[in-house]
Amino acid sequence: MTKTTIKTVGKRTSLGYTQGHSVLAELVALKAMSVPELREKWAAIFDAPAPNTSRQNLELRLGYRIQELALGGIGRDVRRTLDALAAEVASGEPGQVMTDPRRPLPGTKLVREWNGVEHTVTVLTKGFEWQGRRYKSLSGAARAITGANWNGWKFFGFTPRPRISK
């Protein structure tokens, strides 16, 4: 197989295949390779020695990289979202990405009648409160009220916000 590779990190790259070879054929060929052949393929694609990892991991990572090189990597917007999400996870504080847009402001009282009884749940900065008990999710509070698994947003009548076309 003849290929040309342009290796860069963090940018979209391309892998030129000679006619007759497709990405799908490359992916299928990975399954037939031995571990030493996978390591050799790794060295050719990544220009670095293969990590000491399982066959399955080598196949998965090589398969992703082959597709990335042939079809392009993730876009700038997706990269920004992933970076923001990683920063939020690292800090432990939910921000723009991890915060549910349906979530009302802290202090808001959510009222729902269930089996003839009115239940009030208070929105907290982190979680929800019902009858003096805290819940991480609105679904947890709905489960405590009903004794059954509920989607908390549906239980309290929230509907997804319509998407605004740009």
MODELLER restraints for C-alpha pairs under 7 A, 6 or more apart:
rsr = mdl.restraints
at = mdl.atoms
rsr.add(forms.Gaussian(group=physical.xy_distance, feature=features.Distance(at['CA:2:A'], at['CA:17:A']), mean=6.70, stdev=0.5))
rsr.add(forms.Gaussian(group=physical.xy_distance, feature=features.Distance(at['CA:2:A'], at['CA:18:A']), mean=6.16, stdev=0.5))
rsr.add(forms.Gaussian(group=physical.xy_distance, feature=features.Distance(at['CA:3:A'], at['CA:15:A']), mean=6.96, stdev=0.5))
rsr.add(forms.Gaussian(group=physical.xy_distance, feature=features.Distance(at['CA:3:A'], at['CA:16:A']), mean=5.76, stdev=0.5))
rsr.add(forms.Gaussian(group=physical.xy_distance, feature=features.Distance(at['CA:3:A'], at['CA:17:A']), mean=5.10, stdev=0.5))
rsr.add(forms.Gaussian(group=physical.xy_distance, feature=features.Distance(at['CA:3:A'], at['CA:18:A']), mean=6.60, stdev=0.5))
rsr.add(forms.Gaussian(group=physical.xy_distance, feature=features.Distance(at['CA:4:A'], at['CA:15:A']), mean=5.94, stdev=0.5))
rsr.add(forms.Gaussian(group=physical.xy_distance, feature=features.Distance(at['CA:4:A'], at['CA:16:A']), mean=5.40, stdev=0.5))
rsr.add(forms.Gaussian(group=physical.xy_distance, feature=features.Distance(at['CA:5:A'], at['CA:14:A']), mean=6.99, stdev=0.5))
rsr.add(forms.Gaussian(group=physical.xy_distance, feature=features.Distance(at['CA:5:A'], at['CA:15:A']), mean=5.09, stdev=0.5))
rsr.add(forms.Gaussian(group=physical.xy_distance, feature=features.Distance(at['CA:5:A'], at['CA:16:A']), mean=6.87, stdev=0.5))
rsr.add(forms.Gaussian(group=physical.xy_distance, feature=features.Distance(at['CA:6:A'], at['CA:13:A']), mean=6.32, stdev=0.5))
rsr.add(forms.Gaussian(group=physical.xy_distance, feature=features.Distance(at['CA:6:A'], at['CA:14:A']), mean=6.41, stdev=0.5))
rsr.add(forms.Gaussian(group=physical.xy_distance, feature=features.Distance(at['CA:6:A'], at['CA:15:A']), mean=6.68, stdev=0.5))
rsr.add(forms.Gaussian(group=physical.xy_distance, feature=features.Distance(at['CA:7:A'], at['CA:13:A']), mean=6.97, stdev=0.5))
rsr.add(forms.Gaussian(group=physical.xy_distance, feature=features.Distance(at['CA:12:A'], at['CA:72:A']), mean=5.02, stdev=0.5))
rsr.add(forms.Gaussian(group=physical.xy_distance, feature=features.Distance(at['CA:12:A'], at['CA:73:A']), mean=4.91, stdev=0.5))
rsr.add(forms.Gaussian(group=physical.xy_distance, feature=features.Distance(at['CA:13:A'], at['CA:69:A']), mean=5.21, stdev=0.5))
rsr.add(forms.Gaussian(group=physical.xy_distance, feature=features.Distance(at['CA:13:A'], at['CA:72:A']), mean=5.77, stdev=0.5))
rsr.add(forms.Gaussian(group=physical.xy_distance, feature=features.Distance(at['CA:14:A'], at['CA:69:A']), mean=4.60, stdev=0.5))
rsr.add(forms.Gaussian(group=physical.xy_distance, feature=features.Distance(at['CA:14:A'], at['CA:70:A']), mean=5.09, stdev=0.5))
rsr.add(forms.Gaussian(group=physical.xy_distance, feature=features.Distance(at['CA:14:A'], at['CA:71:A']), mean=6.90, stdev=0.5))
rsr.add(forms.Gaussian(group=physical.xy_distance, feature=features.Distance(at['CA:14:A'], at['CA:72:A']), mean=6.41, stdev=0.5))
rsr.add(forms.Gaussian(group=physical.xy_distance, feature=features.Distance(at['CA:15:A'], at['CA:69:A']), mean=5.04, stdev=0.5))
rsr.add(forms.Gaussian(group=physical.xy_distance, feature=features.Distance(at['CA:15:A'], at['CA:70:A']), mean=4.83, stdev=0.5))
rsr.add(forms.Gaussian(group=physical.xy_distance, feature=features.Distance(at['CA:23:A'], at['CA:67:A']), mean=6.58, stdev=0.5))
rsr.add(forms.Gaussian(group=physical.xy_distance, feature=features.Distance(at['CA:27:A'], at['CA:63:A']), mean=5.80, stdev=0.5))
rsr.add(forms.Gaussian(group=physical.xy_distance, feature=features.Distance(at['CA:30:A'], at['CA:59:A']), mean=6.28, stdev=0.5))
rsr.add(forms.Gaussian(group=physical.xy_distance, feature=features.Distance(at['CA:35:A'], at['CA:55:A']), mean=6.17, stdev=0.5))
rsr.add(forms.Gaussian(group=physical.xy_distance, feature=features.Distance(at['CA:38:A'], at['CA:58:A']), mean=6.86, stdev=0.5))
rsr.add(forms.Gaussian(group=physical.xy_distance, feature=features.Distance(at['CA:39:A'], at['CA:50:A']), mean=5.33, stdev=0.5))
rsr.add(forms.Gaussian(group=physical.xy_distance, feature=features.Distance(at['CA:42:A'], at['CA:49:A']), mean=6.97, stdev=0.5))
rsr.add(forms.Gaussian(group=physical.xy_distance, feature=features.Distance(at['CA:42:A'], at['CA:50:A']), mean=5.65, stdev=0.5))
rsr.add(forms.Gaussian(group=physical.xy_distance, feature=features.Distance(at['CA:42:A'], at['CA:62:A']), mean=6.73, stdev=0.5))
rsr.add(forms.Gaussian(group=physical.xy_distance, feature=features.Distance(at['CA:43:A'], at['CA:49:A']), mean=5.14, stdev=0.5))
rsr.add(forms.Gaussian(group=physical.xy_distance, feature=features.Distance(at['CA:43:A'], at['CA:50:A']), mean=6.17, stdev=0.5))
rsr.add(forms.Gaussian(group=physical.xy_distance, feature=features.Distance(at['CA:84:A'], at['CA:97:A']), mean=6.93, stdev=0.5))
rsr.add(forms.Gaussian(group=physical.xy_distance, feature=features.Distance(at['CA:85:A'], at['CA:97:A']), mean=6.01, stdev=0.5))
rsr.add(forms.Gaussian(group=physical.xy_distance, feature=features.Distance(at['CA:85:A'], at['CA:98:A']), mean=6.98, stdev=0.5))
rsr.add(forms.Gaussian(group=physical.xy_distance, feature=features.Distance(at['CA:88:A'], at['CA:94:A']), mean=5.67, stdev=0.5))
rsr.add(forms.Gaussian(group=physical.xy_distance, feature=features.Distance(at['CA:88:A'], at['CA:95:A']), mean=6.16, stdev=0.5))
rsr.add(forms.Gaussian(group=physical.xy_distance, feature=features.Distance(at['CA:105:A'], at['CA:123:A']), mean=6.94, stdev=0.5))
rsr.add(forms.Gaussian(group=physical.xy_distance, feature=features.Distance(at['CA:106:A'], at['CA:123:A']), mean=4.86, stdev=0.5))
rsr.add(forms.Gaussian(group=physical.xy_distance, feature=features.Distance(at['CA:106:A'], at['CA:124:A']), mean=4.70, stdev=0.5))
rsr.add(forms.Gaussian(group=physical.xy_distance, feature=features.Distance(at['CA:106:A'], at['CA:125:A']), mean=5.27, stdev=0.5))
rsr.add(forms.Gaussian(group=physical.xy_distance, feature=features.Distance(at['CA:107:A'], at['CA:122:A']), mean=6.00, stdev=0.5))
rsr.add(forms.Gaussian(group=physical.xy_distance, feature=features.Distance(at['CA:107:A'], at['CA:123:A']), mean=5.27, stdev=0.5))
rsr.add(forms.Gaussian(group=physical.xy_distance, feature=features.Distance(at['CA:107:A'], at['CA:124:A']), mean=6.06, stdev=0.5))
rsr.add(forms.Gaussian(group=physical.xy_distance, feature=features.Distance(at['CA:108:A'], at['CA:122:A']), mean=5.81, stdev=0.5))
rsr.add(forms.Gaussian(group=physical.xy_distance, feature=features.Distance(at['CA:108:A'], at['CA:123:A']), mean=5.34, stdev=0.5))
rsr.add(forms.Gaussian(group=physical.xy_distance, feature=features.Distance(at['CA:109:A'], at['CA:120:A']), mean=6.28, stdev=0.5))
rsr.add(forms.Gaussian(group=physical.xy_distance, feature=features.Distance(at['CA:109:A'], at['CA:121:A']), mean=5.70, stdev=0.5))
rsr.add(forms.Gaussian(group=physical.xy_distance, feature=features.Distance(at['CA:109:A'], at['CA:122:A']), mean=4.62, stdev=0.5))
rsr.add(forms.Gaussian(group=physical.xy_distance, feature=features.Distance(at['CA:109:A'], at['CA:123:A']), mean=6.42, stdev=0.5))
rsr.add(forms.Gaussian(group=physical.xy_distance, feature=features.Distance(at['CA:110:A'], at['CA:120:A']), mean=5.50, stdev=0.5))
rsr.add(forms.Gaussian(group=physical.xy_distance, feature=features.Distance(at['CA:110:A'], at['CA:121:A']), mean=5.04, stdev=0.5))
rsr.add(forms.Gaussian(group=physical.xy_distance, feature=features.Distance(at['CA:110:A'], at['CA:122:A']), mean=6.20, stdev=0.5))
rsr.add(forms.Gaussian(group=physical.xy_distance, feature=features.Distance(at['CA:111:A'], at['CA:118:A']), mean=6.81, stdev=0.5))
rsr.add(forms.Gaussian(group=physical.xy_distance, feature=features.Distance(at['CA:111:A'], at['CA:119:A']), mean=5.63, stdev=0.5))
rsr.add(forms.Gaussian(group=physical.xy_distance, feature=features.Distance(at['CA:111:A'], at['CA:120:A']), mean=4.52, stdev=0.5))
rsr.add(forms.Gaussian(group=physical.xy_distance, feature=features.Distance(at['CA:111:A'], at['CA:121:A']), mean=6.46, stdev=0.5))
rsr.add(forms.Gaussian(group=physical.xy_distance, feature=features.Distance(at['CA:112:A'], at['CA:118:A']), mean=5.73, stdev=0.5))
rsr.add(forms.Gaussian(group=physical.xy_distance, feature=features.Distance(at['CA:112:A'], at['CA:119:A']), mean=5.30, stdev=0.5))
rsr.add(forms.Gaussian(group=physical.xy_distance, feature=features.Distance(at['CA:112:A'], at['CA:120:A']), mean=6.60, stdev=0.5))
rsr.add(forms.Gaussian(group=physical.xy_distance, feature=features.Distance(at['CA:112:A'], at['CA:156:A']), mean=6.17, stdev=0.5))
rsr.add(forms.Gaussian(group=physical.xy_distance, feature=features.Distance(at['CA:113:A'], at['CA:119:A']), mean=5.92, stdev=0.5))
rsr.add(forms.Gaussian(group=physical.xy_distance, feature=features.Distance(at['CA:120:A'], at['CA:130:A']), mean=6.54, stdev=0.5))
rsr.add(forms.Gaussian(group=physical.xy_distance, feature=features.Distance(at['CA:121:A'], at['CA:128:A']), mean=6.58, stdev=0.5))
rsr.add(forms.Gaussian(group=physical.xy_distance, feature=features.Distance(at['CA:121:A'], at['CA:129:A']), mean=5.53, stdev=0.5))
rsr.add(forms.Gaussian(group=physical.xy_distance, feature=features.Distance(at['CA:121:A'], at['CA:130:A']), mean=4.79, stdev=0.5))
rsr.add(forms.Gaussian(group=physical.xy_distance, feature=features.Distance(at['CA:122:A'], at['CA:128:A']), mean=5.67, stdev=0.5))
rsr.add(forms.Gaussian(group=physical.xy_distance, feature=features.Distance(at['CA:122:A'], at['CA:129:A']), mean=5.12, stdev=0.5))
rsr.add(forms.Gaussian(group=physical.xy_distance, feature=features.Distance(at['CA:122:A'], at['CA:130:A']), mean=6.61, stdev=0.5))
rsr.add(forms.Gaussian(group=physical.xy_distance, feature=features.Distance(at['CA:123:A'], at['CA:129:A']), mean=6.63, stdev=0.5))
rsr.add(forms.Gaussian(group=physical.xy_distance, feature=features.Distance(at['CA:127:A'], at['CA:134:A']), mean=6.78, stdev=0.5))
rsr.add(forms.Gaussian(group=physical.xy_distance, feature=features.Distance(at['CA:127:A'], at['CA:135:A']), mean=5.58, stdev=0.5))
rsr.add(forms.Gaussian(group=physical.xy_distance, feature=features.Distance(at['CA:127:A'], at['CA:136:A']), mean=4.43, stdev=0.5))
rsr.add(forms.Gaussian(group=physical.xy_distance, feature=features.Distance(at['CA:127:A'], at['CA:137:A']), mean=5.73, stdev=0.5))
rsr.add(forms.Gaussian(group=physical.xy_distance, feature=features.Distance(at['CA:128:A'], at['CA:134:A']), mean=5.60, stdev=0.5))
rsr.add(forms.Gaussian(group=physical.xy_distance, feature=features.Distance(at['CA:128:A'], at['CA:135:A']), mean=5.11, stdev=0.5))
rsr.add(forms.Gaussian(group=physical.xy_distance, feature=features.Distance(at['CA:128:A'], at['CA:136:A']), mean=6.36, stdev=0.5))
rsr.add(forms.Gaussian(group=physical.xy_distance, feature=features.Distance(at['CA:128:A'], at['CA:137:A']), mean=6.51, stdev=0.5))
rsr.add(forms.Gaussian(group=physical.xy_distance, feature=features.Distance(at['CA:128:A'], at['CA:138:A']), mean=6.37, stdev=0.5))
rsr.add(forms.Gaussian(group=physical.xy_distance, feature=features.Distance(at['CA:129:A'], at['CA:135:A']), mean=6.08, stdev=0.5))
rsr.add(forms.Gaussian(group=physical.xy_distance, feature=features.Distance(at['CA:130:A'], at['CA:141:A']), mean=6.57, stdev=0.5))
rsr.add(forms.Gaussian(group=physical.xy_distance, feature=features.Distance(at['CA:135:A'], at['CA:141:A']), mean=5.93, stdev=0.5))
rsr.add(forms.Gaussian(group=physical.xy_distance, feature=features.Distance(at['CA:138:A'], at['CA:152:A']), mean=4.62, stdev=0.5))
rsr.add(forms.Gaussian(group=physical.xy_distance, feature=features.Distance(at['CA:138:A'], at['CA:153:A']), mean=6.74, stdev=0.5))
rsr.add(forms.Gaussian(group=physical.xy_distance, feature=features.Distance(at['CA:139:A'], at['CA:150:A']), mean=5.84, stdev=0.5))
rsr.add(forms.Gaussian(group=physical.xy_distance, feature=features.Distance(at['CA:139:A'], at['CA:151:A']), mean=5.19, stdev=0.5))
rsr.add(forms.Gaussian(group=physical.xy_distance, feature=features.Distance(at['CA:139:A'], at['CA:152:A']), mean=3.73, stdev=0.5))
rsr.add(forms.Gaussian(group=physical.xy_distance, feature=features.Distance(at['CA:142:A'], at['CA:150:A']), mean=6.17, stdev=0.5))
rsr.add(forms.Gaussian(group=physical.xy_distance, feature=features.Distance(at['CA:142:A'], at['CA:152:A']), mean=5.49, stdev=0.5))
rsr.add(forms.Gaussian(group=physical.xy_distance, feature=features.Distance(at['CA:142:A'], at['CA:155:A']), mean=6.74, stdev=0.5))
rsr.add(forms.Gaussian(group=physical.xy_distance, feature=features.Distance(at['CA:143:A'], at['CA:149:A']), mean=5.29, stdev=0.5))
rsr.add(forms.Gaussian(group=physical.xy_distance, feature=features.Distance(at['CA:143:A'], at['CA:150:A']), mean=6.07, stdev=0.5))
